[in-house]
Amino acid sequence: MTSRRHLLFAAGGALLVSPALALAERLLTPRQTLGPFYPDQLPLDRDNDLVRVDGQAAETRGIRVQLHGSILDAGGRPLAGALVEIWQVDANGIYLHSRGGDRQRLDPGFQGYGRFTTAADGRYRFRTIRPVPYPGRTPHIHLAVTLPGIPRFATQCYVHGEPLNQRDGLLNAIRDPRLRELLVVPFVPVSGQSDEQVARFDVVLGITPSS
């Protein structure tokens, strides 16, 4: 029979969880805000390599990061055809959004926004920079996932070991430390590279298949 997907509901709507914990304990983390700085005008170059902008000779400032992971359902199965979007400030703390900081300081070599559509393995990959803080916020990368017939799920990826995490209002609004840690991942130096890191952030949506 043709399988269908049903959305599971809990506090906060569609949910995100680390794959290992999802299968072992079914811990669910609430969605995070889309934020006020989702680009109000998407760039012409919107692929998954944010450190290279088509037609721009300037080199991106900041530490390069290979951000990757899997988009999974509640049973740990990969989800194909998921649109994954990320956006973040540049190395100067400026968003692409027209009200996201001093436009004169915007890094022309940084794309600021990217998207990737998953294949059958459910995996996504971006090349971006290690996030930096800006007034009032700890370093973070916004991530959103969209699937047909399901509202866009938005969350934020934080840097493990970042001292500013302890004072970030949005991160600490998640009171249960087990749930809060689901959004905090290590940014690990790539072997032999002094200016490149890798981070894995798996997204498990509260969707379960049924036949």
N, C-alpha and C positions, 0 to 999 in steps of 0.2 A: 504494500500500500504506500501511497505517497506520504512522506513524512511532513509534519507541520511543526512550527515552533510556537511555543506559548511563552509569554512574558511572565516571569515570577515577580510578585510585588512584595515589597517590604518597606520599612521606613526609608524615605528618600527616593523611592522609585527604583529604576533599573540599577543594578549593583555591580560592583567590581570586587574581585577577590584574587589573591595569589593562588595559582593552580594547585600547589601542594596542599595549602590550607583549605582550599575549596573542597578537595576530595576527602581530606582527613576530618575536618571539623565544620565545613560549610560556613566559615566566617565570611560575612558580607560587609563590605565597606560602603558607606553612603557616597553618593555622587558628590563631586565638588562643583563649585560654581563655574559657569562658562567664563565669567569675569567680564569686566567692562571693556577689555581691550582685544577681543576677537577682531581681526582686521576689518575695518569698515570699508576697505577696498582691497580685494585680493591682488597680490602681485601677478604680473604676467607670467613670471617663472614660478611655478608652484609645484615642482617635483619634490622628490624625497631627499635631495642634496641641498641643504640650506647654506652650505659654506661656499657654493659657487653660484653666482647669478649670471644668467645669460646676458652677454653684451657688456658686462662690467669687469674691468681689469683689476679693480681694487681687491686686495686680499682680505678675507674675513679676519677680524680680530677675535681673539679668544682661543681657548683650548678646544680642539676638535673632540667630538664625542660620537661614537657609533651607538645610537640608541636603537634597540631592537626588542622584539618580544613576539608573543603569540596572542591572537584574539580567539578565545575559547568560549564554549557554552558552559552551562552549569555542571555538565558531566565531564568536562575536560576535553571535549571534542573540538577540533579546529573549525572556525567559521570562515567560509570562503565568501568573497564579495563584500567584505567589510571595508568601508571607507574610513581610514585612519587619518586624522588631521593633528598636527602639532603647531604651536605658535609660542613665542617667547620673546623676551627682550634681547637686544644685541649686547655686546660686551660693554657698551656705555649705559646700559639700563634703559634703553629706549625701545618701545613697541612700534610695530608698523602702524598702529591705529593713530588717526590724526590728533587725538588728545593723549597719546601715550608717551609724552615726553618732548623735550626740545628737538624739533625737526632738524635744526642745524647740527646736532650731534649724532644724528642717525648714521649708522655704519652702512655705507652704500654697498659694501661687499657681502652683507649678510641678508639672506632671503627673508628671514623672520617668520615664515609660514611655509609648511609643506604638507603634502598629502600622499597617501599610498593606499592602494586597494589590494587586499589579501587574495591569494590564490587558494587552492585546495588545502594547503598545509596551514593556513590561518596565520602565517607569519608576516610581520611587517619589519621594515628597517628604514632608519633615517640617518643621515650624516648631518650633524648640527654642532653646536658649541655647548660647553658646560655652562649651565645657567648661572647668572650672577644676581646679587640682590639689588633692589631699588628701594627707595624710602617706603617703609611700612611692610615690606615683604621679604621673606627668605627666598633663596634661589629656587626656582621651580620651572617646569615645562608643562604647559597646558596640553592635554591630549583629549581628543574626542573621537568617538566611534559611532558610525551611522550604518544601519542595516535596513533594508526595505521593510516598511511597515512597523518600524520600532522607533520611538523618539530618540534623538541624538543623545548619547551618553557622554558626559564630560567629567573629567577628573584632572588631577594635577600630580606630576611626578616630582618628588623631592630628593635631595642629595643626602645620603646617609653620612652622619658625622658632622653635618653643618651646624655650628653653634646657634645660628639665628633661628633654627627650627624650633627651639624652645620658647621663642617669643612670638612666633607667627600665629596670628589670630585664627586664620582659616584652617591651618593644619591642626591646631590645638582645640578647635571646636569639636573635633572627634575625640571624645573623652576617654574612650576605651583604648589604652595603649596598644593592645593587640591589633585593633582595627586601624589605628593611626599608622602603625609600622607597615601596613600593607602598601602604603603609598611612598615609602622611603626606601630607596634602593642604592646600592653601592655604585659609585663611579670609579672604575678600576683602571689604572694605567695600562695601556697596551704594551706588551713586552717589547723592549727595544725602542719605544717611542716616548720621547720626553714631553710631547705636546699633543698626545692623543689618548683618549680614554674610551672605555666601553661600559654601557649600562644596559641591563635587561629589565624590562617592565612588562610583565604579562598581564593581559586584561581578560578577565572572565566575566562575561555578561550573564545576568540572571535569566537565561533562556534555556529551556529544556525541550528536546525534541520528543515528539510522540507520533505514533503511527495510527 
